[in-house]
Amino acid sequence: MAATYEYDETPGNFDDAHRQPQAQPQSDLGYDPNFVPDSVKSFVVHLYRHIREKNVYEIHQMYETSFQTLSDRLFKDTPWPSVDAVSHHVDNDHVFCLLYREMWFRHLYARLSPTLKQRIDSWDNYCSLFQVVLHGVVNMQLPNQWLWDMVDEFVYQFQSFCQYRAKMKNKTEQEIALLKQYDQAWNVYGVLNFLQALVEKSMIIQILDQEKEGLEQFTATDGYDYNGGSNVLKVLGYFSMVGLLRVHCLLGDYQTGLKCLLPIDISQQGVYTSVIGSHITTIYHYGFANLMLRRYVDAIREFNKILLYIYKTKQYHQKSPQYEQILKKNEQMYALLALCISLCPQVKLVDETVNSQLREKYGEKMLRMQRYDEEAFVIYDELFSYACPKFITPSAPSFEEPPVNYNQDAYRLQLKLFLYEVKQQQLLSGVRTFLKVYSTISLAKLANYMEVDEPTLRTILLTYKHKTHAVDADGKIISNADIDFFVDDDMIHVIESKPGKRYGDYFLRQIVKLESMMNDMDRVKLD
C-alpha cells in the first residue's frame, strides 16, 4: 500500500462531518439517562407538535439547528436522555418515539463509540421504524434532509457493523456470544430487503415514469405533498434507490448498483439534488461504479458537473454541520477524476475551472501516472486507496476457527482488480501517442516504432479497441476513446473525435462578465 494515504475506516456516509475522530467509549459517570433538562423537554414537545401539525419548515429548523445546538451544548460526550424519559412528554406516541430513537442513535454514533448491544438496538429500531412506514399509516410530512439522513445513516451503520464484526481479534467472549445470539442483526439480506421494500411499496419508480408523461409533480414539489398527504414513504423510497447504489458499491457489485439508480435521471435536477449530502453521495458512487466498469466518459462527465457545482456553492455550506464532509468528498472526487483521465484522456469533457483545480492538486502525479512504471502503480494505488468507498465483507465470521481480522479483505480485492486493469492499460499509452501524431500509418512502420513484431502489434491494437470500449446501462457498446482507428489492408486510419463546440457556454460567460462590468460602472459616481 502507498504510504501517503492510509485506508481508514472513518465513516463514509454524509452525516459524518460532526463525528469526532477519536470517539471516546461511553462513560456512565455523570450521565443519567432519565434526567431531562428543560430545554430538551421543550425541544421534544415542540418537535412533536410540529410533526402533528405537518409544519415542515419548523420541523426542519428544529432538526437541523436546534438538535445540533443542544447536542453541542449539553451532550457533547454523552447520549441524549433515553426515550423512556421523554415519552410521557409526547403522549407516549409510538412513531415519534421511534423517530426520537433514530436521532438518539445517530448522535451516539457521531459523538461516542456504540457498544455491540447499542448497534443491535439501533438495528431493531430501524426495523420497527421501517415496518411502520411500510405496513402502517404514517400521516406525517418530514423534511427531505431528515428522510435522506435516515437512509444514509441506515447504510452507514450497516457498513460500520460489518467493519466492527470483521475485527475478530481482541473480541471478548461476551461480544462473541452476542454476535452468535443476534446473528440476524445488520444481515446484508435484511438491509437490502428493507431498501428494496421501500422502493417497491412507495411505487416511486411508477411515479417517476408518470412524471415523464406529465401526470405527476414529484420533482416539482421536491417530493412534498401539498394536498395534506404524507411524503414519508415516497421520499424514503426515492432515497432508498441511492442507498441501494451505495450498498452494492460497498459489496463491489457495481452493475447492480447502477441498475438500482436507473429510475433517477441524474442528467437532470431531481429530488436527490435538494439535499447536498444526497447529491454528492449519489454522484460519488455513480462515478466510482462507472470507473470500475470502465465507463470512464460517464464518470468524468458527472464528476466534472458535481465538482463545478461544489466549487460554485461551497461558500453557502460553510456553516453547515456537513461542511467538512463536503470538502472531504470533494477531494476524493478530484482523486477519482485524476484516475479516470489518466486511464482515459478526455480533458475536453472537463470544465476549465475544474481542470485548473485538478492540475493544481494532481498535475504532477498525473504526468507520472502516464509512464506506467512501478512509481506510476504506486500512485494509482495511493489515489484509489484514498478515494474508494470503505468496502465491506457482509458475511459473518466463522466462530469455530481461531479469530482473525478480515475487515480489509474486500478492500484488498477491489484494489487488486483495479491495479490489474491499470496494468492491462500499460501498452496502450504508447499506441495512443503514435496515433495522435499520424492520420494514416502502416502496421509495419508502427510495429517498428514500437519495437514489436506485427502479430504483437495487432494484439495491442485489439486490446486498445477492447479497453477503450465499454457496455453501457442499455447493453450498448460505447467508446471512451478520444482517438479511434480502423485497419484496412495493413494501413491504420486514425479518426480523432472532435466534440461540437459549445458556443452557449462561451456566450453565457461573456454575458456574466458584461453584467459585472455594468454593475461596476453603476457604482462609479460621476462628478
ZAVO-855108 format. One line per 10 residues: number of its first residue (from 1); their letters; for each residue x, y, z of C-alpha. Coordinates in nm, 3 decimals, padded with zeros to 5 digits. Layout:
N
NUM) A) X:Y:Z | ...
//
This chain:
527
1) MAATYEYDET) 00.000:00.000:00.000 | 00.110:00.353:-00.068 | 00.250:00.529:00.233 | 00.088:00.869:00.171 | -00.270:00.767:00.241 | -00.398:00.517:00.491 | -00.708:00.315:00.412 | -00.902:00.428:00.717 | -01.238:00.317:00.841 | -01.369:00.659:00.921
11) PGNFDDAHRQ) -01.740:00.690:00.849 | -01.815:00.704:00.479 | -02.163:00.847:00.498 | -02.255:01.207:00.460 | -02.376:01.285:00.807 | -02.026:01.232:00.944 | -01.879:01.579:00.947 | -01.956:01.620:01.316 | -01.827:01.273:01.405 | -01.532:01.312:01.638
21) PQAQPQSDLG) -01.225:01.134:01.501 | -01.128:01.000:01.844 | -01.467:00.894:01.980 | -01.443:00.800:02.345 | -01.611:00.495:02.494 | -01.936:00.581:02.663 | -01.892:00.665:03.027 | -02.165:00.619:03.286 | -02.009:00.880:03.512 | -02.219:01.193:03.528
31) YDPNFVPDSV) -02.477:01.066:03.277 | -02.829:00.996:03.394 | -03.042:00.864:03.105 | -03.359:00.959:03.295 | -03.269:01.323:03.355 | -03.441:01.551:03.101 | -03.323:01.915:03.104 | -03.596:02.176:03.048 | -03.451:02.270:02.710 | -03.477:01.905:02.594
41) KSFVVHLYRH) -03.832:01.877:02.727 | -03.922:02.194:02.534 | -03.746:02.057:02.223 | -03.934:01.724:02.214 | -04.272:01.886:02.299 | -04.236:02.143:02.018 | -04.097:01.890:01.768 | -04.386:01.654:01.845 | -04.639:01.936:01.798 | -04.486:02.048:01.465
51) IREKNVYEIH) -04.485:01.688:01.337 | -04.853:01.650:01.428 | -04.928:01.979:01.252 | -04.716:01.881:00.947 | -04.523:02.206:00.978 | -04.225:02.102:00.763 | -04.046:02.438:00.789 | -04.043:02.434:01.171 | -03.953:02.063:01.183 | -03.657:02.133:00.952
61) QMYETSFQTL) -03.538:02.425:01.168 | -03.557:02.216:01.486 | -03.396:01.911:01.323 | -03.111:02.096:01.150 | -03.042:02.373:01.401 | -03.193:02.314:01.747 | -03.089:01.948:01.769 | -02.729:02.035:01.675 | -02.719:02.332:01.915 | -02.850:02.127:02.210
71) SDRLFKDTPW) -02.611:01.842:02.123 | -02.314:02.079:02.127 | -02.424:02.250:02.447 | -02.550:01.961:02.662 | -02.449:01.629:02.504 | -02.103:01.674:02.362 | -01.975:01.346:02.503 | -02.288:01.182:02.648 | -02.603:01.042:02.486 | -02.935:01.227:02.487
81) PSVDAVSHHV) -03.191:01.131:02.753 | -03.344:00.787:02.697 | -03.669:00.753:02.502 | -03.842:00.628:02.821 | -03.755:00.955:02.995 | -03.915:01.174:02.726 | -04.202:00.954:02.603 | -04.459:01.081:02.857 | -04.400:01.439:02.730 | -04.521:01.331:02.385
91) DNDHVFCLLY) -04.827:01.124:02.479 | -04.616:00.803:02.450 | -04.661:00.838:02.074 | -04.511:00.520:01.923 | -04.395:00.669:01.591 | -04.247:00.981:01.750 | -04.054:00.761:01.996 | -03.910:00.561:01.703 | -03.804:00.886:01.532 | -03.651:01.015:01.856
101) REMWFRHLYA) -03.454:00.692:01.900 | -03.333:00.715:01.540 | -03.187:01.060:01.619 | -03.062:00.931:01.958 | -02.859:00.652:01.795 | -02.731:00.882:01.520 | -02.598:01.123:01.786 | -02.445:00.827:01.976 | -02.260:00.707:01.664 | -02.141:01.062:01.593
111) RLSPTLKQRI) -02.010:01.151:01.938 | -01.927:00.822:02.111 | -01.834:00.460:02.038 | -02.150:00.247:02.034 | -02.135:-00.083:02.219 | -02.232:-00.403:02.037 | -02.565:-00.406:02.223 | -02.635:-00.049:02.112 | -02.556:-00.141:01.749 | -02.809:-00.425:01.775
121) DSWDNYCSLF) -03.067:-00.199:01.944 | -03.027:00.056:01.664 | -03.094:-00.220:01.408 | -03.410:-00.317:01.598 | -03.523:00.045:01.600 | -03.473:00.079:01.222 | -03.667:-00.246:01.171 | -03.957:-00.111:01.381 | -03.949:00.231:01.211 | -03.942:00.091:00.856
131) QVVLHGVVNM) -04.211:-00.165:00.941 | -04.440:00.121:01.050 | -04.365:00.313:00.728 | -04.418:00.004:00.510 | -04.720:-00.150:00.681 | -04.876:00.121:00.899 | -05.044:00.453:00.827 | -04.786:00.732:00.850 | -04.969:01.063:00.837 | -04.662:01.291:00.853
141) QLPNQWLWDM) -04.459:01.528:00.640 | -04.089:01.524:00.727 | -03.808:01.735:00.576 | -03.615:01.575:00.291 | -03.295:01.631:00.490 | -03.420:01.407:00.773 | -03.552:01.138:00.538 | -03.220:01.135:00.349 | -03.026:01.114:00.677 | -03.237:00.813:00.781
151) VDEFVYQFQS) -03.142:00.615:00.470 | -02.783:00.743:00.478 | -02.735:00.654:00.846 | -02.901:00.314:00.797 | -02.643:00.223:00.531 | -02.357:00.377:00.732 | -02.446:00.177:01.045 | -02.464:-00.142:00.834 | -02.117:-00.064:00.694 | -01.986:00.020:01.043
161) FCQYRAKMKN) -02.127:-00.305:01.187 | -01.965:-00.516:00.910 | -01.628:-00.348:00.976 | -01.669:-00.396:01.354 | -01.768:-00.764:01.320 | -01.478:-00.833:01.082 | -01.224:-00.741:01.353 | -01.247:-01.066:01.544 | -00.915:-01.038:01.726 | -00.948:-00.893:02.078
171) KTEQEIALLK) -01.326:-00.958:02.088 | -01.442:-01.056:02.439 | -01.630:-01.380:02.500 | -01.939:-01.171:02.581 | -01.919:-00.992:02.243 | -01.878:-01.321:02.055 | -02.177:-01.467:02.245 | -02.386:-01.161:02.150 | -02.281:-01.187:01.784 | -02.389:-01.551:01.781
181) QYDQAWNVYG) -02.717:-01.472:01.957 | -02.814:-01.179:01.732 | -02.684:-01.321:01.405 | -02.966:-01.154:01.206 | -02.876:-00.801:01.319 | -02.749:-00.594:01.024 | -02.776:-00.900:00.798 | -02.698:-00.796:00.439 | -03.021:-00.950:00.308 | -03.222:-00.769:00.575
191) VLNFLQALVE) -03.063:-00.435:00.479 | -03.119:-00.489:00.104 | -03.475:-00.615:00.164 | -03.575:-00.305:00.362 | -03.434:-00.067:00.100 | -03.594:-00.266:-00.185 | -03.927:-00.286:00.003 | -03.930:00.093:00.047 | -03.868:00.139:-00.327 | -04.146:-00.105:-00.421
201) KSMIIQILDQ) -04.409:-00.005:-00.161 | -04.361:00.365:-00.236 | -04.431:00.300:-00.609 | -04.161:00.560:-00.670 | -04.046:00.405:-01.000 | -04.402:00.428:-01.138 | -04.434:00.785:-01.002 | -04.114:00.892:-01.182 | -04.234:00.722:-01.502 | -04.566:00.907:-01.481
211) EKEGLEQFTA) -04.383:01.232:-01.417 | -04.210:01.198:-01.757 | -04.558:01.191:-01.913 | -04.667:01.499:-01.717 | -04.903:01.305:-01.488 | -04.710:01.358:-01.161 | -04.544:01.652:-00.985 | -04.298:01.466:-00.761 | -03.980:01.658:-00.859 | -04.154:01.994:-00.899
221) TDGYDYNGGS) -04.273:01.976:-00.536 | -03.943:01.825:-00.409 | -04.141:01.518:-00.306 | -04.363:01.709:-00.061 | -04.740:01.654:-00.064 | -04.927:01.986:-00.067 | -05.268:01.817:-00.053 | -05.239:01.720:00.312 | -05.093:01.374:00.249 | -04.762:01.225:00.361
231) NVLKVLGYFS) -04.427:01.243:00.183 | -04.250:00.994:00.410 | -04.291:00.666:00.217 | -04.243:00.821:-00.129 | -03.928:01.014:-00.040 | -03.781:00.726:00.164 | -03.843:00.503:-00.139 | -03.671:00.758:-00.363 | -03.363:00.792:-00.140 | -03.353:00.411:-00.094
241) MVGLLRVHCL) -03.253:00.384:-00.461 | -02.942:00.586:-00.375 | -02.899:00.370:-00.062 | -02.908:00.055:-00.279 | -02.645:00.201:-00.513 | -02.422:00.268:-00.214 | -02.468:-00.078:-00.057 | -02.392:-00.252:-00.386 | -02.080:-00.037:-00.429 | -01.966:-00.138:-00.078
251) LGDYQTGLKC) -02.017:-00.502:-00.185 | -01.832:-00.448:-00.516 | -02.142:-00.516:-00.732 | -02.132:-00.204:-00.950 | -02.361:-00.329:-01.226 | -02.649:-00.395:-00.985 | -02.586:-00.067:-00.803 | -02.622:00.138:-01.122 | -02.929:-00.064:-01.220 | -03.095:00.037:-00.889
261) LLPIDISQQG) -03.032:00.405:-00.970 | -03.168:00.388:-01.327 | -03.516:00.533:-01.247 | -03.345:00.860:-01.135 | -03.232:01.067:-01.433 | -02.909:01.213:-01.297 | -02.861:01.429:-01.606 | -03.148:01.644:-01.468 | -03.219:01.824:-01.142 | -03.416:01.597:-00.912
271) VYTSVIGSHI) -03.517:01.545:-00.550 | -03.171:01.391:-00.494 | -03.020:01.737:-00.563 | -03.245:01.904:-00.300 | -03.015:01.775:-00.020 | -02.642:01.840:-00.067 | -02.547:01.514:00.106 | -02.773:01.310:-00.120 | -02.645:01.493:-00.431 | -02.278:01.428:-00.353
281) TTIYHYGFAN) -02.330:01.069:-00.234 | -02.525:00.984:-00.550 | -02.267:01.122:-00.792 | -01.968:00.992:-00.592 | -02.096:00.632:-00.602 | -02.230:00.665:-00.957 | -01.891:00.791:-01.075 | -01.697:00.527:-00.882 | -01.914:00.243:-01.015 | -01.863:00.369:-01.372
291) LMLRRYVDAI) -01.487:00.394:-01.314 | -01.477:00.028:-01.206 | -01.688:-00.075:-01.509 | -01.453:00.114:-01.746 | -01.726:00.365:-01.840 | -01.479:00.646:-01.796 | -01.663:00.906:-02.006 | -01.980:00.878:-01.792 | -01.771:00.904:-01.474 | -01.572:01.206:-01.600
301) REFNKILLYI) -01.886:01.387:-01.715 | -02.066:01.353:-01.379 | -01.755:01.420:-01.164 | -01.696:01.736:-01.367 | -02.056:01.857:-01.307 | -02.058:01.793:-00.932 | -01.708:01.937:-00.875 | -01.806:02.252:-01.062 | -02.126:02.272:-00.854 | -01.934:02.235:-00.526
311) YKTKQYHQKS) -01.679:02.495:-00.641 | -01.958:02.746:-00.704 | -02.170:02.676:-00.396 | -01.940:02.559:-00.115 | -01.935:02.904:00.049 | -02.311:02.864:00.115 | -02.245:02.546:00.316 | -01.965:02.680:00.539 | -02.189:02.689:00.847 | -02.345:02.352:00.771
321) PQYEQILKKN) -02.252:02.061:01.002 | -02.177:01.871:00.680 | -01.919:02.122:00.550 | -01.613:01.913:00.642 | -01.766:01.610:00.474 | -01.842:01.814:00.159 | -01.474:01.914:00.144 | -01.359:01.554:00.203 | -01.581:01.411:-00.072 | -01.472:01.699:-00.298
331) EQMYALLALC) -01.106:01.595:-00.256 | -01.189:01.227:-00.307 | -01.376:01.301:-00.630 | -01.080:01.502:-00.764 | -00.863:01.196:-00.697 | -01.115:00.973:-00.882 | -01.127:01.223:-01.170 | -00.744:01.211:-01.189 | -00.766:00.830:-01.215 | -01.034:00.846:-01.486
341) ISLCPQVKLV) -00.845:01.096:-01.700 | -00.515:00.908:-01.659 | -00.682:00.589:-01.783 | -00.893:00.765:-02.046 | -00.755:01.106:-02.153 | -01.071:01.311:-02.211 | -00.977:01.659:-02.094 | -01.226:01.814:-02.339 | -01.508:01.687:-02.114 | -01.375:01.884:-01.817
351) DETVNSQLRE) -01.461:02.248:-01.746 | -01.173:02.498:-01.734 | -01.231:02.570:-01.363 | -01.233:02.201:-01.266 | -00.934:02.129:-01.490 | -00.723:02.404:-01.330 | -00.812:02.272:-00.980 | -00.729:01.918:-01.094 | -00.389:02.023:-01.234 | -00.313:02.212:-00.915
361) KYGEKMLRMQ) -00.392:01.909:-00.696 | -00.274:01.619:-00.914 | -00.099:01.763:-01.223 | 00.245:01.628:-01.134 | 00.111:01.287:-01.026 | -00.097:01.253:-01.344 | 00.217:01.307:-01.555 | 00.397:01.036:-01.357 | 00.095:00.801:-01.391 | 00.128:00.815:-01.771
371) RYDEEAFVIY) 00.466:00.638:-01.755 | 00.316:00.310:-01.630 | 00.629:00.218:-01.436 | 00.649:00.099:-01.074 | 00.624:00.456:-00.945 | 00.307:00.508:-01.151 | 00.144:00.197:-00.999 | 00.225:00.326:-00.650 | 00.037:00.650:-00.733 | -00.261:00.458:-00.877
381) DELFSYACPK) -00.266:00.252:-00.557 | -00.239:00.565:-00.342 | -00.521:00.759:-00.512 | -00.753:00.457:-00.525 | -00.695:00.380:-00.156 | -00.765:00.742:-00.061 | -01.079:00.788:-00.272 | -01.255:00.449:-00.279 | -01.560:00.360:-00.063 | -01.496:00.162:00.255
391) FITPSAPSFE) -01.569:-00.185:00.113 | -01.721:-00.449:00.338 | -01.737:-00.826:00.372 | -02.103:-00.888:00.461 | -02.067:-01.249:00.578 | -02.043:-01.338:00.946 | -01.713:-01.482:01.074 | -01.659:-01.849:01.145 | -01.680:-01.874:01.524 | -01.524:-02.221:01.528
401) EPPVNYNQDA) -01.191:-02.114:01.379 | -00.923:-01.901:01.551 | -01.025:-01.530:01.543 | -00.870:-01.323:01.263 | -00.930:-00.970:01.137 | -01.073:-00.977:00.785 | -01.203:-00.617:00.766 | -00.951:-00.525:00.493 | -01.013:-00.828:00.267 | -01.283:-00.670:00.049
411) YRLQLKLFLY) -01.077:-00.354:00.001 | -00.766:-00.552:-00.095 | -00.965:-00.749:-00.353 | -01.107:-00.433:-00.516 | -00.763:-00.269:-00.518 | -00.613:-00.581:-00.679 | -00.882:-00.580:-00.952 | -00.829:-00.210:-01.018 | -00.449:-00.237:-01.042 | -00.486:-00.540:-01.270
421) EVKQQQLLSG) -00.692:-00.320:-01.503 | -00.426:-00.045:-01.485 | -00.151:-00.294:-01.576 | -00.352:-00.408:-01.879 | -00.354:-00.046:-01.998 | 00.026:-00.031:-01.986 | 00.089:-00.085:-02.361 | -00.197:00.140:-02.468 | -00.037:00.473:-02.379 | 00.242:00.407:-02.634
431) VRTFLKVYST) -00.008:00.327:-02.911 | -00.212:00.637:-02.830 | 00.097:00.862:-02.850 | 00.168:00.744:-03.207 | -00.197:00.756:-03.316 | -00.212:01.120:-03.202 | 00.066:01.205:-03.447 | -00.049:01.021:-03.761 | -00.370:01.023:-03.962 | -00.253:00.708:-04.150
441) ISLAKLANYM) 00.038:00.477:-04.075 | 00.127:00.127:-04.191 | 00.128:-00.164:-03.949 | 00.492:-00.238:-04.033 | 00.601:00.118:-03.960 | 00.414:00.138:-03.627 | 00.548:-00.205:-03.528 | 00.897:-00.080:-03.600 | 00.843:00.236:-03.391 | 00.704:00.035:-03.101
451) EVDEPTLRTI) 00.979:-00.229:-03.132 | 00.738:-00.522:-03.159 | 00.651:-00.762:-03.441 | 00.333:-00.722:-03.647 | 00.130:-01.006:-03.480 | 00.207:-00.849:-03.137 | 00.103:-00.506:-03.269 | -00.229:-00.647:-03.394 | -00.286:-00.789:-03.045 | -00.206:-00.449:-02.891
461) LLTYKHKTHA) -00.446:-00.273:-03.132 | -00.723:-00.521:-03.046 | -00.653:-00.464:-02.676 | -00.676:-00.088:-02.736 | -01.015:-00.135:-02.905 | -01.135:-00.352:-02.617 | -01.011:-00.128:-02.338 | -01.147:00.193:-02.492 | -01.497:00.050:-02.527 | -01.745:-00.043:-02.257
471) VDADGKIISN) -02.103:-00.166:-02.228 | -02.350:00.099:-02.108 | -02.662:00.053:-01.894 | -02.872:-00.032:-02.201 | -02.628:-00.302:-02.313 | -02.491:-00.093:-02.600 | -02.117:-00.075:-02.670 | -01.988:00.279:-02.617 | -01.647:00.430:-02.691 | -01.439:00.601:-02.422
481) ADIDFFVDDD) -01.164:00.699:-02.664 | -01.085:01.048:-02.790 | -00.890:00.874:-03.073 | -01.027:00.580:-03.271 | -00.895:00.394:-03.576 | -00.964:00.116:-03.824 | -00.722:-00.113:-04.012 | -00.759:-00.153:-04.388 | -00.504:-00.351:-04.595 | -00.223:-00.319:-04.341
491) MIHVIESKPG) -00.285:00.057:-04.310 | -00.409:00.213:-03.987 | -00.653:00.503:-04.044 | -00.692:00.730:-03.741 | -01.016:00.909:-03.653 | -00.990:01.181:-03.389 | -01.321:01.265:-03.233 | -01.397:01.634:-03.235 | -01.675:01.732:-02.996 | -01.908:02.005:-03.116
501) KRYGDYFLRQ) -01.813:02.347:-02.993 | -02.028:02.471:-02.707 | -02.095:02.828:-02.810 | -02.363:02.866:-02.541 | -02.113:02.836:-02.254 | -01.887:03.097:-02.413 | -02.171:03.349:-02.459 | -02.302:03.290:-02.105 | -01.955:03.361:-01.961 | -01.931:03.682:-02.165
511) IVKLESMMND) -02.282:03.792:-02.052 | -02.182:03.738:-01.686 | -01.864:03.943:-01.742 | -02.063:04.220:-01.911 | -02.316:04.232:-01.625 | -02.030:04.250:-01.376 | -01.871:04.540:-01.566 | -02.206:04.722:-01.587 | -02.256:04.680:-01.211 | -01.906:04.819:-01.150
521) MDRVKLD) -01.981:05.115:-01.376 | -02.311:05.183:-01.197 | -02.121:05.210:-00.870 | -01.887:05.476:-01.011 | -02.015:05.819:-00.909 | -01.970:06.071:-01.183 | -01.891:06.430:-01.081
//
